[in-house]
Every structure is written in structure tokens, then in C-alpha cells.
Amino acid sequence: MNFGGTDTFLEQDEALAEKYLVRVWAGARSKTAAETFDHLRLENYSSASA
């Protein structure tokens, strides 16, 4: 409703935005448990080298 309506951006807001974007980037059918891009990259690297 007030998205972008304030100049303050809390760490909690940043974490929620990253979690959302990770889910979007990974795809709807992804079964990843990653909540950050760092964890997603680690999962992808680990599965590719296995």
C-alpha cells in the first residue's frame, strides 16, 4: 500500500525482500530451502559439482 512511500528501509525489510526475490529467481516449482542469494548459489554449486 505504501511501497516506496518512506525513505527508511530496515534490515528486516531487506531480508524479506531478498527472501521473496530468491523464491522468484529459483522458480515456482523449486524445492529450495534457501532464503538468501548466497545460500541459493551454494545449493546450486553443491548440486552441480555432485
BASE-524660 format. One line per 2 residues: number of its first residue (from 1); their letters; for each residue x, y, z of C-alpha. Coordinates in Angstrom, 2 decimals. Layout:
BEGIN
NUM) a) X/Y/Z ~ ...
END
This chain:
BEGIN
1) mn) 0.00/0.00/0.00 ~ 2.78/2.45/0.91
3) fg) 5.55/0.71/-1.00 ~ 8.34/3.20/-1.58
5) gt) 6.50/5.81/0.46 ~ 9.23/6.16/3.05
7) dt) 12.96/6.78/2.95 ~ 13.69/4.25/5.70
9) fl) 14.49/0.70/4.76 ~ 15.07/-1.57/7.73
11) eq) 17.25/-4.68/7.73 ~ 14.11/-6.73/8.31
13) de) 12.56/-5.26/5.16 ~ 15.73/-6.03/3.22
15) al) 15.71/-9.65/4.42 ~ 12.06/-10.10/3.45
17) ae) 12.68/-8.60/0.01 ~ 15.67/-10.88/-0.57
19) ky) 13.71/-13.94/0.57 ~ 10.93/-13.05/-1.89
21) lv) 13.36/-12.46/-4.76 ~ 15.14/-15.77/-4.08
23) rv) 11.81/-17.57/-4.40 ~ 11.05/-15.72/-7.65
25) wa) 14.53/-16.37/-9.05 ~ 14.51/-20.07/-8.09
27) ga) 11.12/-20.61/-9.69 ~ 7.71/-21.70/-8.51
29) rs) 8.50/-25.42/-8.70 ~ 11.82/-25.14/-6.90
31) kt) 12.15/-27.09/-3.68 ~ 14.99/-24.93/-2.38
33) aa) 15.15/-24.03/1.29 ~ 17.44/-21.09/0.54
35) et) 16.38/-17.72/1.89 ~ 19.34/-15.68/0.61
37) fd) 21.12/-15.50/-2.72 ~ 24.32/-16.70/-1.03
39) hl) 22.57/-19.88/0.11 ~ 20.94/-20.35/-3.28
41) rl) 24.32/-20.05/-5.03 ~ 25.80/-22.55/-2.57
43) en) 22.97/-25.02/-3.23 ~ 23.40/-24.65/-7.00
45) ys) 27.19/-25.04/-6.76 ~ 26.90/-28.09/-4.49
47) sa) 24.37/-29.82/-6.73 ~ 26.37/-29.07/-9.89
49) sa) 29.61/-30.50/-8.51 ~ 27.99/-33.67/-7.12
END
